[in-house]
């Protein structure tokens, strides 16, 4: 027969620890989330979002000048 799962003992969670852990996870995603194959480099979402934002801003400017 199968045994019931062991009961979990509630632990005291330090709110500063969880905040720090979340910040570290966010930092990893923004700075090192995507490995570049064949190299030892990793990039994150921050430069990708920055390029996308600039591209979007440039397109809006071009459309605005075209409508003139």
ZIJO-V360732 format. One record per backbone hydrogen bond with DSSP energy under -0.5 kcal/mol. NH is the residue of the N-H (numbers start at 1). CO is the residue of the C=O. Records with the same first field share a line. If there is no record, write none. Layout:
BEGIN
NH=CO  CO
END
This chain:
BEGIN
10=8
13=11
14=12
15=13
18=14
19=15
20=16
21=17
22=18
23=19
24=20
25=21
26=22
27=23
28=24
29=25
30=26
31=27
32=28
33=29
34=43
35=33
36=41
37=35
39=36
43=34
45=29
46=30
48=44
49=45
50=46
51=47
52=48
53=49
54=50
55=51
56=52
57=53
58=54
59=55
60=56
61=57
62=58
63=59
64=60
65=61
66=62
67=63
68=64
END
